[in-house]
Amino acid sequence: MTAGTLTAALSFARDGSRAGTERMALLEAIGELGSIRAAAARLGLSYKGAWDAVKALNNLFDAPLVVARAGGAQGGAAELTPRGQAALAAFKRIEADLAEAVGRLEHNLAGDDDLRPFLWSLGMRTSARNVLRGVVAEVREGEVSAEVTLTVGAGAQITAIITRESLRELGLAVGKPALALIKSSFVVLAKGEGLVTSARNQLAGRVSRREDGAVSSEIDVEIADGKTLTASVTRASAEAMELSPGAAVTALVKAPHVILAVE
């Protein structure tokens, strides 16, 4: 929604517009049509774009907002969970008040250059393919660095290594919410049991989606209830490893490759 030249994006996930107006419109369409593909068509989105948005929403909230069942080329059924219905209802209640607040804010900001960098920061977006919301479960400090473990879903934890200075600046402590940002190229997939690897994060899951390009493939791995990691691998590797939906895999991510962010 806009007022003059100022734009505001209502967010429930404390990460810019990650759960903003466009994604809530998608959520509403899914609730009405019972299909991600149909909702995407109504909103002029590609199916992949709509699926990515659903995946991001499920990753950013403490419980999935949408549950979907595979249905081949025609797409499967999808529905909002009680958590998704509550999020959508809350969004609608706040939306009108936000529009009014934007009008007042634009008036107050007229000619105030000092506040514009602050507004830019509020609208920050990230190129990281994976953004998962979690809660700090453990902090281990060393002389220079710190090891921070987030619980991002039932039985799923992600550990990051950051500097002690970053630990203090972010205010990370047990029980605090935080976001784990991971580029898809940093996610390595492996199959088989008894793996011995130096990667600190070893997340067992199953392939939920595979999309092939000319050279590379994008693989979605469900690592916990409603939580997904996306990996980019070569198409040759995807075929050799038989990375089809339902295949059991382990997602490997080195701790230094995990970036942490807070509100």
HUCORDA-V85196 format. One record per pair of residues at least 24 apart in sequence whose C-alpha atoms are under 10 Angstrom apart, sorted by the first residue. I is the first residue (numbers start at 1). J is the second residue. If there is no record, write none. Layout:
# HUCORDA-V85196
i->(I I)
j->(J J)
This chain:
# HUCORDA-V85196
i->(1 1 1 1 1 2 2 2 2 2 3 3 3 3 3 3 3 3 3 4 4 4 4 5 6 6 6 6 6 6 6 7 7 7 7 7 8 8 8 8 8 8 8 9 9 9 9 9 10 10 10 10 10 11 12 12 12 12 12 12 12 13 13 13 13 13 13 13 13 14 14 14 14 14 14 14 15 15 15 15 15 15 15 15 15 15 15 15 16 16 16 16 16 16 16 16 17 17 17 17 18 18 18 18 18 18 18 18 18 19 19 19 19 19 19 19 19 20 20 21 21 21 22 23 23 23 23 23 24 24 24 24 24 24 24 24 24 25 26 26 26 27 27 27 27 27 27 27 27 27 27 27 28 28 28 28 28 29 30 30 30 30 30 30 31 31 31 31 31 31 31 31 32 32 33 33 33 34 34 34 34 34 34 35 35 35 35 35 35 35 35 36 36 36 36 36 36 36 37 37 37 37 37 37 38 38 38 38 39 47 48 51 52 52 52 54 55 55 55 55 55 55 55 55 55 55 56 56 56 56 56 56 56 56 56 57 57 57 57 57 57 58 58 58 58 58 58 58 59 59 59 59 59 59 59 59 59 59 59 59 59 59 60 60 60 60 60 60 60 60 60 60 61 61 61 61 61 61 61 61 62 62 62 62 62 62 62 62 63 63 63 63 63 63 64 64 64 65 66 67 67 68 70 70 70 122 126 126 127 127 127 127 128 128 128 128 128 128 128 128 129 129 129 129 129 129 129 129 129 129 130 130 130 130 130 130 130 130 130 130 130 130 131 131 131 131 131 131 131 131 131 131 131 132 132 132 132 132 132 132 132 132 132 133 133 133 133 133 133 133 133 133 134 134 134 134 134 134 134 135 135 135 135 135 135 135 135 135 136 136 136 136 136 136 136 136 137 137 137 137 137 138 138 138 138 139 139 139 139 140 141 147 147 148 148 148 148 148 149 149 149 149 149 150 150 150 150 150 150 150 150 151 151 151 152 152 152 152 152 152 152 152 153 153 153 153 153 153 154 154 154 154 154 155 155 155 155 155 156 156 156 156 156 156 156 156 156 157 157 157 157 157 158 158 158 158 158 158 158 158 159 159 159 159 159 159 159 159 159 159 159 160 160 160 160 160 160 160 160 160 160 161 161 161 161 161 161 161 161 162 162 162 162 162 162 166 166 167 169 170 170 170 170 171 172 172 172 176 177 177 177 178 178 178 178 179 179 179 179 179 179 180 180 180 180 180 180 181 181 181 181 181 182 182 182 182 182 182 182 182 182 182 183 183 183 183 183 183 183 183 184 184 184 184 184 184 184 184 184 185 185 185 185 185 185 185 186 186 186 186 186 186 186 186 186 186 187 187 187 187 187 187 187 187 187 187 187 187 188 188 188 188 188 188 188 188 188 189 189 189 189 189 189 189 189 189 189 189 189 189 189 189 190 190 190 190 190 190 190 191 191 191 191 191 191 191 191 192 192 192 193 193 195 197 197 198 198 198 198 199 199 199 199 199 199 200 200 200 200 200 201 201 201 201 201 201 201 202 202 202 202 202 202 203 203 203 203 203 203 204 204 204 204 204 205 205 205 205 205 205 205 206 206 206 206 206 206 206 206 206 207 207 207 207 207 207 207 207 208 208 208 208 208 208 209 209 209 209 210 210 210 210 211 211 211 212 212 217 219 219 219 220 220 221 221 221 221 221 221 221 222 222 222 222 223 223 223)
j->(95 96 98 99 102 98 99 102 103 106 99 100 101 102 103 104 105 106 107 102 103 106 107 106 102 103 105 106 107 109 119 99 102 103 106 123 98 99 101 102 119 122 123 95 98 99 122 123 91 94 95 98 99 91 57 60 61 87 88 90 91 57 59 60 61 62 133 179 263 60 122 133 178 179 262 263 60 122 123 124 125 126 131 133 179 261 262 263 120 121 122 123 124 125 126 263 122 123 124 125 53 56 57 60 123 124 125 126 131 53 54 56 57 60 61 87 91 57 91 91 92 95 53 50 53 54 56 57 53 54 57 84 87 88 89 91 92 88 50 53 54 53 54 57 65 66 79 80 84 85 87 88 80 84 85 88 89 79 54 66 77 78 79 80 66 78 79 80 81 84 85 88 79 80 77 78 79 68 76 77 78 79 80 68 69 74 75 76 77 78 79 66 68 75 76 77 78 79 73 74 75 76 77 78 74 75 76 77 78 75 211 209 129 220 230 226 130 131 132 220 222 226 227 228 229 230 129 130 131 132 133 226 227 228 229 84 131 132 133 226 227 84 132 133 225 226 227 228 130 131 132 133 134 152 153 179 224 225 226 227 228 229 130 131 132 133 134 152 179 180 226 227 87 132 133 134 152 153 226 227 132 133 134 135 152 153 226 227 152 153 154 225 226 227 225 226 227 226 226 225 226 226 208 209 245 263 181 183 181 182 183 184 180 181 182 183 184 185 186 259 181 182 183 184 185 186 229 230 231 232 179 180 181 182 183 184 187 228 229 230 231 258 179 180 181 182 183 228 229 230 259 260 261 158 178 179 180 181 182 227 228 229 260 177 178 179 180 181 227 260 261 262 158 175 176 177 178 179 180 172 173 174 175 176 177 178 179 180 172 173 174 175 176 177 178 179 173 174 175 176 177 172 173 174 175 167 172 173 174 164 167 255 256 172 173 174 255 260 173 174 180 201 255 174 175 176 177 178 179 180 260 175 177 178 177 178 179 180 223 224 225 227 223 224 225 226 227 228 223 224 225 226 227 203 204 223 224 225 201 202 203 204 205 223 224 225 227 201 202 203 223 224 200 201 202 203 253 254 255 258 200 201 202 253 254 255 256 257 258 259 260 200 201 253 254 255 256 257 258 259 260 200 254 255 256 257 258 259 260 255 256 257 258 259 260 260 261 260 262 260 261 262 263 262 260 261 262 262 261 262 263 260 261 262 263 258 259 260 261 262 263 257 258 259 260 261 262 257 258 259 260 261 229 230 231 253 254 255 257 258 259 260 229 230 231 232 253 257 258 259 218 219 220 229 230 231 232 233 253 218 230 231 232 233 253 257 230 231 232 233 251 252 253 254 257 258 219 229 230 231 232 233 250 251 252 253 254 257 230 231 232 233 250 251 252 253 254 219 221 230 231 232 233 237 238 241 243 249 250 251 252 253 241 243 248 249 250 251 252 241 242 243 247 248 249 250 251 248 249 250 249 250 250 252 254 252 253 254 255 251 252 253 254 255 256 252 253 254 255 256 250 251 252 253 254 255 258 249 250 251 252 253 254 229 249 250 251 252 253 248 249 250 251 252 229 246 247 248 249 250 251 243 244 245 246 247 248 249 250 251 243 244 245 246 247 248 249 250 243 244 245 246 247 248 243 244 245 246 238 243 244 245 235 238 244 238 239 243 243 244 245 244 245 245 246 247 248 249 250 251 246 248 249 251 249 250 251)
